[in-house]
Amino acid sequence: MHRRDFINKNTLALGALSLVSAKSIALELFLKEELISKRPPLEKRTFTSKAVEAQLSAVKAAIKDKELAWLFENCYPNTLDTTVDYEPIDGKPDTFIITGDIDAMWLRDSTAQVWPYIPLIAKDDELKNLVKGLVSRQAKCVLKDPYANAFYKDLKKESEWKNDKPSPQLGVHERKWEIDSLCYFIRLSNRYYELTGDATVFDSEWNEAARTVVKTFRTEQRSDGTSPYYFIRKSFNPIDAPVNDGKGNPVKFTGMICSMFRPSDDATTYPYLIPSNIFAVLSLRQLSVIYNAVLKDEAFAKECASFADVVDAAIKKNAVIHHPTLGELYAYEVDGFGKQLLMDDANVPSLISLTYLGAHKPDDAIYKNTRAFVLSGENPYYFKGKAAEGQGSPHTGNNQIWPMGIILRALTSTDTAEIKQCLKMLKHSHAGTGFMHESFDKDNPQRFSRKWFAWANTLFGELMVKLYSEHRELLEAEYE
């Protein structure tokens, strides 16, 4: 039974008591009856980490609100509990991580799913090998098809999207060109090395994959106005594929990189997707450091740094707009001809996530203005309802709020009152399931999409770990 229904029913049954007392007793009954761990039995978990379990125990013990503690216990280890396929292949660790209810691995999701565990890899060799194996698997995926966003472990498996044009090659689940897919590969590689100093991850296969990333970015700058990429899908959903025979709307060359799809897997309206271009700048600069300091290839390091500078300058010239009330802020997409799309999408990279990704500091003026826009009625995909308020996405349509958007709001906030508001909304929007969902109706969380979305679950865990480290006092409160 859903939390609210259970409490209302038992409050009526306890009607002789005061309303406050009755609700208090009903809540206690709910907690005793419903808050049973939703984790799979130990023998059915796909991976276990002593360091993660220790972190889970420490943080959970600090959370006073029993329902939030229960949510954390279910969500934080969800990627390890349910989505990992780990084994040595050819003497190297190999890690394949499905997204949840879809039996395929996204480059984006797989990096994001393990991200909250990465700070612990120095304490756990098995966890370290899991992350190293994921870097290796992602390198293989990039080399198989740098334009693809999702892959199968079985390299001979036929895609369920085989009727797309061009048809994905065997082993590729979907071939949607998204800049951020390649950025997440670099983000994971860079962070693994930063925390371990293990340069063996940068082997010949990784080197070839990293160079393929840069080559693909170059191609999608479209300096000559052309690209080999197109994507056609027979669908009633207009955002399932780009317009103009799968090539997208025209752009004017700016130096930025074209992305035919957003991190939501929806087609872009204008191909210069700004959060993803900013992410690419970060990735190119990370590559520059790796090639200069570790791989000792000064020429390629300079090429990556120069490329980053070109994209960064193009963003500043073409993607910053003056809002009549908020001042200078980022557009979400532009085309170089002067057209701009003002919105944000809950998926990462997003405009609100730019501090989370490390591209801005919270007090940067343009970020503050952009964040204010994103969290206002000026953003067409910011919804307010009876149950909650927050960012949504064209992917799920109107009035659907994404828990991921609420979590990112909390992760990027410097205001404890705002973080408290986010925690309260997250607590009251899981529909009694004990997990985060892709989206839920702004007025009725019982209407939600995706029961098993590991990225959102683990991201919630990341938020709680951050609060344990930085604002433990917020974990000592009740959120009714």
HUZI-V632025 format. One record per helix or strand of 3 or more residues. SS is the DSSP state (~ for helix, > for strand). FROM is the first residue (numbers start at 1). LEN is the number of residues. Records with the same first field share a line. If there is no record, write none. Layout:
# HUZI-V632025
SS->FROM-LEN, FROM-LEN
This chain:
# HUZI-V632025
~->3-11, 19-16, 42-3, 50-13, 66-10, 78-5, 107-9, 118-6, 125-20, 179-18, 199-3, 204-16, 243-4, 274-21, 298-21, 354-4, 365-10, 403-9, 416-12, 454-17, 472-5
>->84-6, 92-6, 172-3, 320-4, 327-4, 382-3, 389-3, 439-3
